[in-house]
Amino acid sequence: MATLKTSLRYIFRFLLGLIAFILLYLLFAWLLPFWKVNSSFTSASNGVEIYIQSNGVHTDIVMPIKSEQINWDELLPYSDFVNVSSDYKYVAVGWGDKGFFLDTPTWDDLTFATAFKAAFGLGTTAMHITYKYKTPRLTASCKKIIITKEQYQKLIVGILESFELKSEKPVWINHAGYTQQDCFYEAKGRYSMFKTCNVWTGNTLKAAEIKIGLWTPMESGIVGHLD
């Protein structure tokens, strides 16, 4: 009986600790986006238009395909996609857990193993690239920022550093995308509950001297806090 009581006590303490951890995680995930870095940033009057777009869980950085700084189609060729042509105007870039990207096209496909590996950094990562024909429509989940050419160059550098390269080219993943306009490439780094896809977005914007929250694990910490 004493052994059973001891076991139950440990289980209770574990569950109590787990609940406390989750509550603290959610508290900091809500609070830290209010603590801004690059607080002096203001949208440029003349520069490069970029968009930060959310699907409710994950955020992408949307940029013009062609610019003075880079032509993304030279690095991410249309031939890697099922149905994309040279008249497309924008490219959306996101980083995340490879298993989550490839094995979870819908929430119904999410398994405990995939979620566990992603949360604790046990898997590899991928870049999700989507070409877009139309200019993104501004909504509560899609914000536009105008940045200087110098800031855009820093943004490009930050994004390129996340690609796994072979012979100076991104490594295409031979796996079906969600549509005919998207695909995946190998990425650097490990996804975890502390470095989520949205933390990657926040850190990439931060490196480009754009005002953003200190830590942004959830999409609301990105799009909900952009001016």
N, C-alpha and C positions, 0 to 999 in steps of 0.2 A: 504493500500500500504506500509506503514511504517513497519507493522508487517511482510509482505512478504519479504521486503528488509532485515529486521533483521534476519529472518529465513534463508534466502539465505546466509547472511554473516556468520552465525554460521556454516552452512553446508560447506561453502568454507573453513573456518578456520579448521574445523574437517578434511576435505579431505587433506588440506595442511599439517596438523599435522601428519596424517596417512602416507602420502607420505614421509615426513621427517623421521618418525620413521622407515619405511621400508628401506630407504636409509642408515640410521645410522646402522641399524641391519646388513645389507649386508656388509657395510664397516667394521664393527668390526668383522664380521664372516670371512672376507677375511684377515684382518690385524692380529688378535690375534694368529692365528696358527703360524705366523712367530716368535712370542715371545715364546721361548722355555723354558720349565722347565726340570729339570734333564739334563741340557745341557752337562754335563760331561759324559753322557752315551755313551758307545761304545759296539758294538755287541761282545758277549763273543766268545772266540776261541773254548771253549768246554762247552756245556751246553744243554739247552732245546730249540728245534726249535719250534717257534710259527709263525703263519701267521695272518696278518690282511687283511681281504678280503672285498671288496666292490661290491655291485650290481649296483652302480651308485647313490644310495640314502642312503642306510643303510650299516653299517659296522658290521662285526662279528670278534670275536677273535677265531682263529682256533688252537687247541692244540692236542697233542697226547692223545688218549683215556687212555692209560696205561702208568704210569711212577712211579718213586720211590715215588713221592709226593702224587699222587692220581690216582685211577682208576675211571674214570668218569662213567663207565658203572655200578658201584655199587650204585652210587647215582642217575643216570638217566638210569634205566634198559631198556634193549632192548625190553622188553615186552610192554613198553609204546609206541613203534613205530610199524607201520604196517609191515615193512619189513626191519629189521636190524639184522645182525648176529655178532657173535664174531670175524669174520675176518675183520671187519671194523677197520680202523686205527686212524681216526681223529674225533674230535667233534668241531663243530662251535657253539659259544654262542653269542647271541645278546639280548639286552634289548630294550623295546619300549612300546608304547601305546597299551594296550590290544585290544581296539576297532579297532585300525588301523590294528594290526596283524590279528585278527580273521575275521573282516568284509571286508577287502580290499585285497583279494588275487591278484587282478590286479588293475591297475590304473583306469580302467573303472568302478570299483566298489566303488571308493572313493566318498563319499557324503560330502556335506557341514557340516552336523552335526558331522560326524566323525572327519573331519579336524578341526573344531572349538573346539570341546572338547579336542582334542589332543594338539592344539596350546596353550590353556589356562589352561591346567592342570586339566580338569574337569573329567577325566576318571581314571581308574586304569591301571596298567602296567602288562606286562608279559615277561617271558624269552622265546626266540625262540631258540630251540636246533635242530641242524642238525648233523646226523652222516654221515661221509664221508669215502668211501672205498679207494679212491686214494689220494696221496699226492697233495695238491693244486699246480696248475701250476703258476709259477711266471709271472706276467704281470704288466701293469701299475696300475691295480686295485687290485693286490694281492702282498703284500710285506712279506718277511721273516725276522724274527728277531731271533737271538740266544741270550738267556738270561741265567744268572746263575741259579743254583738250588734255591738259596735264593730268587732271584727275582721272579722265577716261583711260589714259595710258597706264596709270597705276592700277586701275580696275582690271584692265586687260592682263597685266603682269600677275596680279593676284589670282585670276581665273586660270591662266596658263600653268601656274605653279601647281595646280591641283590635278592636272592631267598626268597620267602615266605615259611617258613617251618611249617610242622605239624608233631609232633612226630619225629623231627630232619630229616625229609625227605621233598624234594620239593613236592609241591602240583601240581599234573598233571591236566591239563585242558582237559576235554573230548570234544575235537573239532578237526576236520580234519586238518591236516597240508597241506602244499602246494604240498608235495610229499609223498612217502611212507617211507622216511627216516627222517622226521622232525616232531616235535610236540611242544606244549607250556606248560609252567608252570607258576603258579602265581608268581608275583614279588613284591618287595617293591618299594616305591617311586612314584612320579608323573611325567609324561612326560609333557613337555611344550616347547615352542619355545626357551626357555633359557636352558632347560635341555633335549636335544634331545637324540635319540639313539646314535648319534655320540659323543655327550658330555659324555655320559656314557662310551663309548669305550675309549675316551681320558682320563677321570678321572681314569678308571681302570688301564690303562697303566701307568698313572702318579703315582698311588699308588705303582706300582711295580718298580718304579725308572727308567722307560723307557723314553727317550727323546720324548717329544710330545708338541704340542702347548698349550698355556695357556687356550684357550677356543676353542672348535672344534664343532660347531653346524652342520657343513656340512661335508659330507664324504671326500670332497676334502681337508679339513683341517687335515684329518687323513692320507690317503694313499698318498696324494700329497706332504706330508711333512716328510714322513718316509725315512730315508736313505736306 
